[in-house]
Amino acid sequence: MALDAEERPDRPIAKFESMLKTDDVYFFDAEDFEDIIHHYLNNGKVSLAKKAIKIGLTQHPSTIELKLLEVEVHVFENNLEVAEKMLDSLQILDSNNEEIYIQRANIFSKKDDHETAIALLNKALILSEDTIDIHALLGMEHLFMDNFEEAKKHFIQCVLFDEYDYASLFNIIYCFEYLEDFDGAILFLNEYLEKNPYCEVAWQQLGIQYFSKKMFKEALAAFDFAIISEDTFIGAYFEKGKVLEKLKRYEEAIENYEITIEIEDPSAFAYLRIGKCYEKLGNVEMAKFYFFQTVHEDPLLDKGWLAITDFYIKQKDYLKAKEYITKATNIDDENLVYWSKSARISEALNQYEEAEVAYQKMIDLGDCELKTWLMWSSLVIKKGDSRSALQILQQALEFYPKNADILYKIAGSHLILDQTIKAKEYLVQALQYSTKKLGTFKMEFPQFKNNAWINNIIEEFNSTSK
């Protein structure tokens, strides 16, 4: 039995959900169905939205708005061909419906054809009286194409319409930052704040812009205004703490980080910053305590493990440093920085085999930096394995074929192995690219410092190059 909406005064959403639990069928206006469907889509409840669309089209089969919502769901679920066919039919019925162009734009956006999507949205912009959502979509399409100036214009329209549209406000600042127009961002935010002087989000963003320009006094003032506007705004306290650190006002920085912990659940980032402040103050025990709190709160935060490791390295307690960097690599064995630390700590402990394992892991993870190859090969040369050093250096030469440091090391390794012809070949190449690094070569291979054979090669090279 169908019941008229007037017989049940409950809100449409509650009434709809009640209907789903019973055998009754309630009648809703088409507008009610639109509200119900939008509610479910906005809350990510797609299956309920689809049920509402199905029932809505049963009660109002000719309502274009409900059919367009069905199209929207098809687009969301990547049923693009079905959505396009539906739009073709709907366009015959209502060729000036802006939502048709919006949904077509969404389809082209999903296909990464952002230029066509923008053209369709511009058409919708002409047809629509309510243009703000279209400006937001245009802004996003221009962001996809890295058209930051155009994107910024559209997001500004959104903020002019709704001063509390913080998503668009953040996107505007993102555009300014990507364009490295920090002065433009500061000007925009100051103008915005003249109209909205108690917007804590804008004050925070202004402070961040000042911070990026190292205008710490102005940044501090901006964060203070953000806190005045909203005294539980954690982001402002945290950013203020960072400024105070830069000003070396570590006790005050700690106070601000502690406030963030009092307002909300403890944050690993706050613990980390407090630990860093205590370290700067020379309070070793408190620094250590907060670094431990950091990794306890969030074992996946790499900065926490690195802070503990660096703490013990500064104390020259390499065994403790090794203990904690090993714990870190056990949690995340694909973190390149962890392995870099592990290599250097193992080398400091004369644990050459473990250091080699760490260097190999770094290379396996895609680290092809010159310093990694040089440090690894130096380690292997130090442990007396020149043949392995040559293998490492030959790999390095593939990435840096004209690097004098590598060539000098290859020459030295060949000399150690009494392979004089090869040594001369690489030594001459190294001299061609840099004679200035000859001193470094002699330091690394002191056994050849006063070698007459090498001196003859150098003299020969110098006379030839004149």
C-alpha positions in Angstrom: 0.0 0.0 0.0 1.4 3.4 -0.9 1.2 6.1 1.8 1.1 9.8 1.0 4.1 11.8 2.3 1.7 13.9 4.4 0.7 10.9 6.5 4.2 10.5 7.8 5.8 13.9 8.9 9.3 12.4 9.5 12.2 13.8 7.5 12.5 12.2 4.0 15.8 10.4 4.7 14.5 8.8 8.0 11.2 8.0 6.3 13.0 6.4 3.3 15.2 4.2 5.6 12.1 3.3 7.5 10.5 2.2 4.3 13.4 0.0 3.4 12.9 -1.9 6.7 9.2 -2.5 6.2 6.9 -3.8 3.5 5.2 -0.4 3.2 5.8 1.8 0.1 5.9 5.5 0.8 5.3 8.1 -1.8 7.9 10.9 -2.1 8.1 14.0 -4.2 10.8 14.0 -6.9 12.5 16.7 -5.0 12.6 14.6 -1.9 14.2 11.8 -3.8 16.8 14.2 -5.1 17.6 15.3 -1.5 17.8 11.6 -0.4 20.1 10.6 -3.2 22.4 13.6 -2.8 22.6 12.8 0.9 23.7 9.3 0.3 26.2 10.3 -2.5 27.7 13.0 -0.3 28.2 10.4 2.5 29.7 7.7 0.2 26.6 5.4 0.6 26.4 4.5 -3.1 24.3 1.4 -2.7 21.6 3.3 -0.8 21.7 6.1 -3.4 21.1 3.5 -6.2 18.1 2.1 -4.3 16.7 5.6 -3.9 17.2 6.2 -7.7 15.5 2.9 -8.6 12.5 3.6 -6.4 12.4 7.3 -7.4 12.3 6.5 -11.1 9.5 4.0 -10.4 7.4 6.8 -8.9 8.6 9.6 -11.2 9.8 7.9 -14.4 10.0 11.0 -16.5 12.0 13.2 -14.1 15.2 14.2 -15.8 16.9 15.2 -12.6 16.6 11.7 -11.2 17.9 10.2 -14.4 20.9 12.6 -14.3 21.6 11.4 -10.8 21.6 7.8 -12.2 24.1 9.0 -14.8 26.3 10.5 -12.0 26.4 7.1 -10.3 27.3 5.4 -13.5 30.2 7.8 -14.0 31.3 7.3 -10.4 31.4 3.5 -11.0 33.2 4.0 -14.4 30.3 2.7 -16.4 31.1 5.4 -18.9 29.5 3.9 -22.0 26.2 3.5 -20.3 26.4 7.0 -18.9 27.1 8.5 -22.3 24.1 6.7 -23.9 21.8 7.9 -21.2 23.1 11.5 -21.7 22.5 11.3 -25.4 18.9 10.4 -24.8 18.5 13.1 -22.1 20.0 15.8 -24.3 17.3 15.2 -26.9 14.7 15.9 -24.2 16.5 18.9 -22.7 19.4 20.3 -24.7 20.0 23.2 -22.4 20.3 21.3 -19.1 23.7 22.3 -17.6 23.9 19.1 -15.6 24.1 17.1 -18.9 27.3 19.1 -19.8 28.7 18.7 -16.3 28.3 14.9 -16.4 29.8 14.8 -19.9 32.7 16.8 -18.6 33.1 14.3 -15.7 33.3 11.5 -18.3 36.0 13.2 -20.3 37.9 14.1 -17.2 37.9 10.4 -16.3 39.3 9.7 -19.7 42.1 12.3 -19.0 40.8 14.6 -21.8 40.7 17.7 -19.6 40.6 20.2 -22.5 37.3 18.8 -23.6 36.0 18.6 -20.0 36.9 22.3 -19.6 35.1 23.2 -22.9 31.9 21.4 -21.7 32.1 23.0 -18.2 32.4 26.4 -19.9 29.2 25.6 -21.8 27.5 24.6 -18.5 28.7 27.9 -17.0 26.8 29.8 -19.7 23.6 27.8 -19.2 23.6 27.7 -15.4 22.3 30.3 -12.9 24.1 28.6 -10.0 27.7 28.6 -11.2 29.8 28.0 -8.1 30.0 24.2 -8.3 31.0 24.6 -12.0 33.8 27.0 -11.0 35.0 24.4 -8.5 35.0 21.7 -11.2 36.8 24.1 -13.7 39.4 24.8 -11.1 40.1 21.1 -10.6 40.3 20.5 -14.4 42.8 23.3 -14.7 44.8 21.9 -11.8 45.0 18.5 -13.6 46.6 20.4 -16.6 48.9 22.4 -14.4 47.1 25.6 -15.5 47.6 27.2 -12.0 46.7 30.7 -13.0 43.4 29.7 -14.5 42.7 27.3 -11.7 43.3 30.1 -9.2 40.7 32.4 -10.9 38.0 29.8 -10.6 38.7 28.9 -7.0 38.7 32.6 -6.2 35.1 32.8 -7.6 34.2 30.0 -5.2 35.6 31.8 -2.2 33.9 35.1 -3.2 30.6 33.3 -3.2 31.2 31.3 0.1 33.9 32.7 2.4 33.8 29.5 4.4 34.7 27.3 1.3 38.0 26.3 2.8 38.7 23.6 0.2 38.8 26.3 -2.5 40.8 28.6 -0.2 43.4 25.9 0.2 43.5 25.3 -3.5 44.0 29.0 -4.1 47.0 29.0 -1.8 48.3 25.8 -3.4 48.2 27.6 -6.8 50.1 30.6 -5.4 52.7 28.3 -3.8 53.2 26.2 -7.0 53.7 29.5 -8.9 56.2 30.5 -6.2 54.2 33.7 -5.8 54.4 34.0 -2.0 53.9 37.7 -2.2 50.7 37.2 -4.2 49.4 34.7 -1.6 50.2 37.2 1.2 48.3 40.0 -0.6 45.3 37.7 -1.3 45.1 36.5 2.3 45.4 40.0 3.7 42.5 41.2 1.5 40.5 38.1 2.4 41.1 38.8 6.1 40.0 42.4 5.8 36.5 40.9 5.1 36.8 37.9 7.4 39.0 39.0 10.3 38.2 36.1 12.5 39.0 33.3 10.0 41.5 31.2 11.8 42.3 29.1 8.7 43.2 32.2 6.7 45.4 33.5 9.5 47.2 30.1 9.7 47.8 30.1 5.9 49.1 33.7 6.1 51.5 32.6 8.8 52.7 29.8 6.7 53.4 32.2 3.8 55.4 34.5 6.1 57.3 31.5 7.4 58.3 30.4 3.9 59.7 34.0 3.4 61.5 33.8 6.7 59.4 36.7 8.0 59.2 35.1 11.4 57.9 38.1 13.3 55.0 38.5 10.9 54.4 34.7 10.9 54.2 34.7 14.7 51.7 37.5 14.7 49.5 35.7 12.1 49.5 32.4 14.2 48.6 34.4 17.3 45.6 35.9 15.5 44.6 32.4 14.4 44.7 31.3 18.0 42.7 34.4 19.1 40.1 33.5 16.5 39.9 29.9 17.6 41.8 29.0 20.8 41.5 25.2 20.1 43.0 25.4 16.6 45.8 22.8 16.9 47.4 23.7 13.5 48.0 27.3 14.6 49.8 26.2 17.9 51.9 23.7 16.0 52.9 26.2 13.3 53.6 28.8 16.0 55.9 26.3 17.7 57.9 25.9 14.5 58.4 29.6 14.3 59.5 29.8 17.9 62.0 27.1 17.2 63.5 29.2 14.3 63.7 32.1 16.7 65.5 29.7 19.2 62.8 30.3 21.8 62.7 26.6 22.6 60.9 26.8 25.9 58.0 28.7 24.3 58.0 26.3 21.4 57.6 23.4 23.8 54.7 25.1 25.5 52.8 25.4 22.2 53.5 21.8 21.2 52.3 20.7 24.6 49.0 22.6 24.1 48.3 20.6 21.0 48.7 17.4 23.1 46.3 18.8 25.7 43.6 19.8 23.2 43.6 16.5 21.2 45.1 13.0 21.4 48.9 12.9 21.6 50.7 13.4 18.2 53.9 11.8 17.2 54.9 15.0 15.4 54.4 17.0 18.6 56.5 14.6 20.6 59.2 14.7 18.0 59.3 18.5 17.9 59.4 18.7 21.8 62.3 16.2 21.7 64.2 18.3 19.2 63.6 21.4 21.4 64.9 19.7 24.5 67.9 18.5 22.5 68.7 22.1 21.5 68.4 23.1 25.1 70.9 20.5 26.0 68.4 18.5 28.1 69.6 15.0 26.9 67.3 13.0 29.1 64.1 14.8 28.2 65.1 14.8 24.5 65.5 11.0 24.7 62.2 10.6 26.5 60.2 12.4 23.9 62.0 10.6 21.0 60.9 7.3 22.6 57.4 8.7 22.9 57.4 9.5 19.2 58.1 6.0 18.0 55.8 4.6 20.7 53.0 6.8 19.4 53.7 6.1 15.7 56.2 3.3 14.9 55.8 4.0 11.2 57.0 7.6 11.5 60.6 7.4 10.1 61.6 10.8 11.5 61.1 9.4 15.0 63.5 6.5 14.4 66.0 8.8 12.7 65.8 11.2 15.6 66.7 8.5 18.1 69.5 7.2 15.9 71.0 10.6 15.3 70.7 11.3 19.1 72.9 8.3 19.9 75.3 9.1 17.0 75.8 12.6 18.5 76.5 10.8 21.8 79.0 8.6 19.9 77.1 5.6 21.3 77.1 3.7 18.0 76.0 0.4 19.5 72.7 2.1 20.7 72.4 3.8 17.3 72.8 0.5 15.6 70.1 -1.1 17.9 67.5 1.5 17.0 68.3 1.8 13.2 68.0 -2.0 13.1 64.5 -1.8 14.7 63.6 0.8 12.1 64.7 -1.4 9.2 62.8 -4.3 10.6 59.7 -2.2 10.5 60.4 -0.7 7.0 63.1 -2.4 5.1 62.5 -0.3 2.0 63.4 3.0 3.7 66.5 4.3 1.9 67.5 6.7 4.7 67.4 3.9 7.2 69.9 1.9 5.2 72.1 4.9 4.7 72.3 5.4 8.4 72.8 1.7 9.0 75.8 1.6 6.5 77.5 4.5 8.2 76.9 3.2 11.8 78.1 -0.3 10.8 81.2 1.2 9.3 81.9 3.3 12.4 81.7 0.0 14.4 84.1 -1.7 11.9 81.3 -4.1 11.0 82.2 -4.0 7.4 80.1 -7.0 6.2 77.0 -5.4 7.6 77.9 -2.1 6.1 78.3 -3.7 2.7 74.8 -5.3 3.1 73.4 -1.9 3.8 75.1 -0.3 0.7 73.9 -3.2 -1.5 70.3 -2.7 -0.2 70.6 1.1 -1.0 71.5 0.3 -4.6 68.7 -2.3 -4.8 66.2 0.3 -3.7 67.3 2.6 -6.5 69.9 4.8 -4.9 72.4 5.6 -7.6 73.9 8.7 -6.1 77.6 9.2 -6.7 78.4 9.5 -3.0 76.8 6.1 -2.3 79.0 4.4 -4.9 82.1 6.2 -3.6 81.5 5.4 0.0 80.7 1.7 -0.7 83.8 1.3 -2.8 86.0 3.1 -0.2 84.7 0.7 2.5 85.5 -2.3 0.3 89.0 -0.9 -0.5 89.5 -0.3 3.3 88.7 -4.0 4.1 91.3 -5.1 1.4 89.0 -6.4 -1.3 90.1 -4.5 -4.4 88.5 -6.9 -6.8 85.1 -6.3 -5.3 85.8 -2.6 -5.3 86.5 -2.7 -9.0 83.1 -4.4 -9.6 81.3 -1.7 -7.6 83.2 1.1 -9.4 82.5 -0.3 -12.8 78.8 -0.2 -12.0 79.2 3.3 -10.8 81.0 4.2 -14.1 77.9 3.3 -16.0 76.0 6.1 -14.3 78.9 8.6 -14.2 81.2 7.7 -17.1 83.3 10.9 -16.9 83.7 11.2 -13.1 87.2 11.7 -12.0 86.6 10.4 -8.4 85.5 7.0 -9.8 88.3 6.8 -12.3 91.0 7.6 -9.7 89.6 4.9 -7.4 89.6 2.4 -10.3 93.2 3.3 -11.0 94.2 2.9 -7.4 92.4 -0.5 -7.1 94.2 -1.8 -10.2 97.5 -0.6 -8.7 96.9 -2.6 -5.5 96.3 -5.7 -7.7 99.6 -4.9 -9.7 97.6 -4.4 -12.9 99.7 -1.5 -14.1 98.5 -1.3 -17.6 94.9 -0.9 -16.5 96.0 1.4 -13.7 97.7 3.7 -16.2 94.7 3.7 -18.5 92.3 4.9 -15.8 94.8 7.2 -14.2 95.3 9.1 -17.5 91.5 9.3 -18.0 91.1 10.6 -14.5 93.8 13.3 -15.1 92.0 14.4 -18.3 88.8 15.1 -16.3 90.4 16.6 -13.2 94.0 17.1 -12.0 92.8 18.9 -8.9 91.6 15.6 -7.4 95.0 14.0 -7.7 95.6 15.0 -4.1 92.6 13.1 -2.9 93.8 10.0 -4.8 97.2 10.2 -3.0 95.4 10.5 0.3 93.2 7.4 -0.3 96.1 5.4 -1.7 99.0 6.7 0.4 101.2 3.7 -0.6 101.5 5.2 -4.0 102.1 8.8 -2.9 105.8 8.9 -3.8 105.6 6.2 -6.4 108.1 7.0 -9.2 106.0 5.2 -11.8 103.0 7.2 -11.0 105.0 10.5 -11.0 106.3 9.7 -14.4 102.7 9.2 -15.8 101.7 12.5 -14.2 104.8 14.3 -15.7 104.1 12.7 -19.1 100.5 13.8 -19.0 101.4 17.4 -18.0 103.9 17.7 -20.8 101.5 16.3 -23.3 98.6 18.5 -22.2 100.7 21.8 -22.5 
